[in-house]
Amino acid sequence: MEEKINKVISFLQSKIDEIKVDYNIVLNSKEKILKNEKYFYHNTDITLNAANVLIKNRFDDFLILPFNIKDLKEITKMQGDMITKLFFNDVNIKNGKIKDSCSYVNLMQRLFAPGQRRSFKKVDKDNKKDNKNGIQYNILEKTKTKFISSMECFLSKNLKIINAYTKLINKLSAVKQSIGNDDDYKKACEDLFSYIKDEHIDLGIIDNLKVDLKSKIKKEEKDNKKIKESKIEKEKLGNNSVKQGTREERIKAHEKEELNKTILRESKALNADANFWVDLLVDQLKEMDLKTTNDFLEDPESYLPDENENNYNQILELTMNKLKYVDADSVVIDTLSNLVRR
């Protein structure tokens, strides 16, 4: 589960980094244009870079002409047929939109060249003498305002996305840290699910993770229910099994006690060398892993004293009893039993 969560966190972080690239381009353009409007109509890169980002992210309302075609003709008719033709090459007359980001920049430069901009002035609508400059000034203000508005909408929305994804990463990290503690895990998951719902986060990778997290919660609840039911069942049967359990324990304790007496008796009957062999064998055989057990079963004689050794059978008998006392592997004990000389 941790690996799946890490994958989602990595995905979200890459999305944040990707958004920040576009965000910084638009923010930089906005700040420069607000500081000095010449960046809007004269600096191609500043406007073009921001326009490309806005169009790519569908914040392209600024492409809608903020003036009618009649006004545009009024502005361009005094500039010659060639300039007029260039103006209309950048505009789609049918839908009233500027064609693309390059056309937008071209249009702004032609409309608002620095030489022309110096002659702009606010005019009364009834002052026909200044009508051209008045229309041109209004177009500039409307166009610039619309472009800045599109940038602000883009920045606002993407700042919210960056903040939402950052908080989502924090909540996913909380879920990851709570794995292993059922109560904390469930609480962290519920907090995560609630946040995803409230923020309307709609990502396929998040939906898939939610399914996995909920599945884990259900499994843990099912396991906990089984444990609880098993505990209740044991408590119900407890009173009926106390005597039986106590009796079995007493029998086992009695058998251990008798076996210990036998061990002490057999040990006293053997000399120090024989007891050394017994202790050596018990240490080797009482806690054998799978490999050493297999080695022993393949060649048990290699573990034992020479058959000509005095008290050979007694050594094996005492070894078996000591192994029984410590609950050693029954296969090992049975193998020793087969090696006793009859």
N, C-alpha and C positions, 0 to 999 in steps of 0.2 A: 504493500500500500504506500509506503514511503516513496518508493521509486515513481509511482504514478503521480503522487502529489508534487514531487520534485519536477517531473516533466511539465506539469501544468504551470508551476511557478516559473520555470524557465521560459515557457511560451509567453506568459503574461509580461515578463520582464523584456523579452524581445519586442513585444508589441508596444510597450511603453517607450523603449529606445527609438523605435521606428516613428512613433507619433511625435516624439520630442524633436526629431530632425525637422519635420515639416513645421511644427509649432514654432521653433526658433527662427526659421526662415520668415514666416509671416510676422512674428513679433518684431523682428529686426526691421522689416519693411515698414510696418505701422509706425514704429518709433521715429524712423527717419522722415517719413512723410509728414507726421504731425509736427516734427521739429522744423522742417523746411519743405514746403509743398513742391518745390522744383524737382524733388526726388520723384514725385508722382508722374509728372509729364515730361521730364527731361532725362532722368537716369533709367536707361532701358533695363539694366539688370535688376535693380531694386523692384520695379513694378512687375517685370516679366517673371521673376522667380516666385513672387507672391501669387501672381495670377495663375501660374502653372499649378501650384499647390492647391489653391482654392478650387480650380476647375477639376483637378484630380479627385478632390474630396467632395465634389458636388455642391460647393458653396459659390455658385456661378451666377447669382442674381445680378451681379455688377455688369454682366454682359448685355443685359437688357438696356436698350437705349434710353437714357434719361431725358430725351428730347424727341420731338417729332421730326419727320423727314423734311417738312417744310422749313423748320428752323435750321436744319443742317444745310439745306440748299441755300438759304439766306446767307449763311456764313461763308460758304464755299464759292458762291457765284462770282465774288469779286476777286477770287484767287486764280482764275483761269480754268479752262476746260481740263487740262492735264491733272491739276491738283484735285479738281472735283471728281474726276474719274477714279483717282487713287483713294479718295475718301470712301466712295461707294463700293470699291473693291473689298473693303474691310467690313462692310455691313451687309447682312442678309435682310433685304428689304421686306421679304414675305413675312418673316416672324419677328422683325424689329429687334434683332439681336446682333451684336458684334460677333464675328465668326469664331475667333479663338483668341488665345492669349497674345500671340504675335500681332494679330490684327488690332487687338485692344491697345497694345503699346504703340503701334504705328499711328493709330487714330489719335491717341493722346498727344503724341509728339507733333502731329500736324495741326491739331486744334490749338495746342497750348505751347507753341514754341516760345522760348524766352523773349524774343523780339516782340511777338504779339502780346505776350502776357503783360508787358509794361504798359500797354495801351488800354488794358482792361479797366473798367470803372463801373461802379454801380450807377444805373440810370433809371429814370422814370419811364414807365412803359409808354407814356404819351410823347416822350421826347424822341421823335423819329430820327433826328440827326445822329443820335448815339445808339440807334437801334441795334446795329450790327455788334458793336462792342458789348452792349447790354445783354444780348442773347448769348454771346460767347462767354461772358463772365458767369452767367447763370448756369450754362452747361458745365463749365469747369467746376463750380461749386457742387452741383448735383452729382456729377460724375465722381468727384473725389469723395464726397460724403457717402455715396453708394459703395464705393470700393472699400472705404474704411469700415463701413457697416458690415460688409461681407467678412472682412478680416476679424472684426470683433466677435461675430457669430462663430466663426471657425475657432478662434482662440478660446472662447468661453466653453464651447462644447468639448473640445479636446482637453482642456484643463480638467474638466469634470471626469473625463474618461481616464486620464492619468491618475487622478486622485482615487477614483473608484478601483482601478486595477491595483494600485499600491495598497489600499486597504484590503483588497481581496487577497493579495499575497500574504499580508500579515495574518489574516484569518486562516489561510491554508497552512501557514507555519504553525499556528496554534493547534490546529487539528493534528498535524504531524507530531508535535511535541507531546500530545495527549495520548498517542497510541500506546496501549499497554495498561491504561487506567480507564476502565469501562465508563465510569461516571463522567470523568473529565472529557473523554472522547465524544460521548454522546452530546454533552453540553456544547462543546466546541463545534461539532457538526451542525447542531441546531442553529447556533449563532451564524455559521457560514451560510446555511440554506436561507435563513431569514434575510441576510444581507443581499444575497443574489436576487431574491424575489423583490425586495424593496428597491434595489437599484436597476431592476429590469435588465440584468446582464444575460445576454443571449449568445453563448458561444458553445459550439458542439463539444469541444474538449471539456468544458465545465459540466455540461449535461452528462457526459459519459462518466466523469469522476463522481458526480452526485449519485449516480446509480450504484457505483462500486462502494461508496461510503455508506449509503443506506443499506446495501446488502450486508456489509460488515456489521452494522448496528443490529440488524435483524438476526444474524447468526449468533451474535453475542447474547442477545436477549433470549434466543431459543436455548442456548447452552446454559445460561443462568437459570432459566426456568426448569430445565432438566435437573440441574444440581439441587435446586430448591425442592423439587418434587421428590428427588431421591433422598434428600435429608429428612423430609416429612415422613416418607415411607419407612426409613430406618428408625425414626422416633416411634412410629406406630408399632413396629416389630420389636422395638427395643426391650420392652418388658417381658415379652415371650421368649426372647433369646438370651436374657441375662443369665439364667441358671445354666442353660446349655453351654453358653460361651464360657462361663466360669468353670464348668465341669471339664470342658476341653482344655482350658488353660491349666487346670490342676493336673490333668493327666499328663500333659506335655511337660509341666514342671517336674512331675514325679519321674517321668522317663529320663529327663535331663539329669536329675539327681542320681538316679540309679546308674546312668551311663558314666557320670563323673566318679562314682565309687569304683566302678569297674576299671576306669582309666587309672585311678590312683593305685589300685591293687596290682594291675598289670605293670605299671611303671616301676613299682617297688620290686617286682620280681626280676626286672632287667638290670644289667650293670650300666655304668655310666656311658660306655661306648655305644651300647644298644640304644639307650635313651637319646644320645646325640643323633643317631641315625633317624630315630622317630621324629625328633624336633625338626631336623633338616627336611625330611619328607613332607611334614605337615606345612612348613613354611612355603615349600615349593608348590604344593598341590591345593592349598585351601582357597586361593583366589586366582585361579588361572583364567586368562582371557582365551578367546576362541583359538588363536594361533598356538599358544602353548598347550592348550588342551588337546588339540589335534596332534601336536608333536608327541605328547605323552601317550595318546592312544595308539599311535603308529609304532612306538618303541618304548613301552613302559619299563622294560627291564633295565634300560639305561639309567633310570632314575633310582633304581633299587640297589641295596647292597648285594654282594656276591651270594649266590645260593648256598655256598658252603659256609657262609657266615653263621656263627652260632646264634641260636634264637631267631633264625630267619622268619619263621612263621609268627613268632611272638611279636617281632618288630612290625610285621604287616598288620596283625590284629590290632595292636595298640594304635598304629597309624590310622587305621580305618575308624576306630572308635573316636579318636580325637577329631577326625574330619567330620564324623556324624555330629559331634558335639557343637561344632562351629557351622553346621548346615552347609557343608561343602557340596560341590556338584556330585549328584548320585552316580553319574556315569563314571567318574573317577573312582569312587568308592567301589562300585561293581567291578571295575577293571582290576583293582587291587585284590578283590575277593577271589577272582579267577586265578590269580597268581600264587595263592596259598597252596603249599604242597599238601596233598591229601595222603 
